[in-house]
Amino acid sequence: MKKRKILVRVGPAAAPPEVPVEGIFQLYRRVFYVGYFEQLSRELGIRMASRIFNWTVVILGMILQRLDSKGTLHAAVADLMPALGRLSGHRRVREKRVSSNPGAFSRARGELPMSVVEQSFDHLFQSLHRERRGVRSGRDAFLLDGSTLTLEATLALAAEYPPASNQHGESHWPIMRVVVGHDLRTGLASRPDWGPMYGPRAISEQALADRQMSRLPAGCVIVGDRNFGIFATAYHATATGHPVVLRLTEARARALAGPILNCGTDRRVLWKPSAWDRAKHSDLPADAQVNGRLLVERIEQDGKPAKLYLFTTGEEPGDEIVAVYGQRWNVETDLRSLKRTVRLHALRSRTPAMVAKELVLGVAAYNLVRSFIDAAAHKAGLEPRELSFSYAQDLVYAALPALLSATSPEEIKERLQELLRRVASCKLPKRKKKRAYARKLWTRRRSFPTYHTKGNSNQK
């Protein structure tokens, strides 16, 4: 995907207020506290077994496993050991007779109910968003974007997420389609929605985006590129109380507002579904329509001038609407952080149930790092996007066991202050000229295992 440079003017950022740093980590401690899961167990009607690796420990262990560069079960159990005394009241923990063998942790992961994972993620996301919302002004904006994940080649996963196929046959790896909503300013991610990309049950990114909207913070702006610049997305967003900023194709913009669309256009329009919209989205009501504005601005794309067509239901000035969409490229770095740094590009679980848990808690691990980045940036008077996610992840992962094992509020605050100071130093370089080398493309997994290759010396 090529980067599109959008020419917008953004005013200087206001000085951020002081952040109550001791509250950031305490939010996680309250969410993953045993008392919370006992209450959740009663609400869901699911019995929580009394075991060393209870729900609190398993969820935190899977988050630590995702932050670790190796990501093995052995590493996750080793990371959990310093905190077991505070997270599990099991008798063997008190007697310090817990084995470092990961077998019990692996079984506990498999038995963890998916409803507990989803409820915990939503509670965590809402808590983090409210905490960060209290220290910054302006309306929230979430950008919807989709991607694909490669799964292990097992019969169960291939049946649930069929591989791609063409005239030469079927490929080797199951493919999952995923859509996530990203806070444009902080990068905080909502709980993902997913489904098969191929096969008879294939689901589109637009249908997955419709599920996302009901879980995003009330009244936040929904931002979407041309893939989501269709009537159905605009209608479902407004029906759930979300203003939209959607980029349209030139053909769709001309069909909506006429053939003459000059740069600087800001025109009121009434968007009604076309015959194609109704054929693709049969659930649209007969009187479905969306009132909004069509904006046309000049941009630079691939070094050449082009036109940007935006549809919005907001009432803000045109330059503010364009500035909001101008942050759209940030999601590309967010997706890179999710897929490469947090290693969600190739999930290693071998069953659909474990893949779902691994995906949701992988995004929770990403949010953990993002929350520390946001707090550190505010404390240092920086923007969150000025700090490196990869560097911050290494620091958070190294400091998290010590924070978990802290025994007093004063010790937690001292260690947290030191962590935030270190994270604030992870500034991205400000290059005055382009890179001396091209950014490398993400490598893709081979279409079939290496040992099947003709002429391979290891072939038997």
C-alpha positions, 0 to 999 in steps of 0.5 A: 500500500502506497503512502498518500501525503495529505496537505493540511495545516494543523495548529500547535498542540496545547500544553497537556495537563498533568497526568495522575501516573499512579492511576494508569497501572492501577486500572490494569490491576483493578481489571485483572484483580481476582475480585473482578473475575469472581463478580464476572463469574457470577454475572456470566453464570460460569464457575471459576475453578480454584486453581493456581492459574485462575482467570486473572493469572491466565489473562495476564500470562497471555498478555505477557506472552504476546509482549515477549519476543519469544512468545513461548509458554515457558517464558510466560510462566517464568514472567508470572512467577514473581506475581503469583503471590499477589494474583492467586490465593492457591495453597501451593502458591502460599507454600511456594510449591509451584512448578515452572512447567507450562503444562498447567498454564497451557490447559488453563488457557484452553479452558478459559471461556471466550466470554470472559476474554471478551468481557475483560477486554471491553471492561479494560478498553472502556476503563483506559479510554475514560482515563485518557479521555479525562486528560485531553480535549476534543472529540474522539475519532476512531479509524476503521481498517481491516487486515488479514492474518495467516493461521496454522495449517490445521484441518480445524482452522482450514474448515473455519477459515478457508485458504485462498484458491485460484485456477491452480488450486488451493493454497496452504494457509488458512486466512482470517479477515480482521477489522479493528477501530483505532483511536487516531490520536493515541492508537488505542484499539477496540476489540477486533471483529473477525471472520473468514476471508474466503469460502461460502461464509466469507464476510466483508470488511464493511460487515465487520465494521458494522459490528465495531460501531456498536462497541466504540465510545458513544458519539466518536467520529468514525473515519474510513478510507475509500473501502468504507466510503459506501452508503451502508457504512455511513447509514449504520454509523449515523444510526448508532449515533456516530458522525462520519468522515468517509473518503469516497471514490471520484465516481461515487462523489460525482454520482452523489453531487454532480459532475462539477466538483472543484477543489474547495467545494463544501456542499450539502448533500442527501445521500440515498442508496443506489441499486448496487447498495440495495443489492449488496445490503438488503437490510437497508430500510426503504426510506434509508438516507443520510444528510451530510456534506461533500468536501473536495480538497487538493492532495498530493498522491505519489508526487502528483496532485489529486483530489480528495473527496470526503463525505461527513455528517459533522458540522465542523469547518472543512479544514478541521474535517480534512485534518481529521482524515489527514491522520489516517496514515497513522493506522498503518503504523498501528497495524504494523505494531499489531502484526509485527511488534506484537506478532499477530501476523501469524497466530500459532494456535491450532484451534479456532477457539484458541486463535480467537483468545490469542487475537483478542488478548494480543490486542489487549497487550498492544493497548497496555503498551499504548496506555503507557505511551500516552501517559508518558507523552502527556507527562513529557509534553509530547504527542503519543505518535512521537514515541516509538511503539517498539522501544516502549514495548521492550521497556514495558515488558521489562518493567511489568514483573517488578510492577506486579510484584510491588508491595506498596503504593509508594513502590508502585508509584516510584517504579511507574514514574521511572518507567514513564520517564524511560518511555518518554525518551523513546522518541522517533527520529525527526528526519529532515530528508528521506531515508537513504534506503527504501523501507522493507516490505513485510515478508509473507509466509511461503505458499507451502513448506520449504521441505516440499520444494523441488530439489531441496537437499532435505527432501526425503 
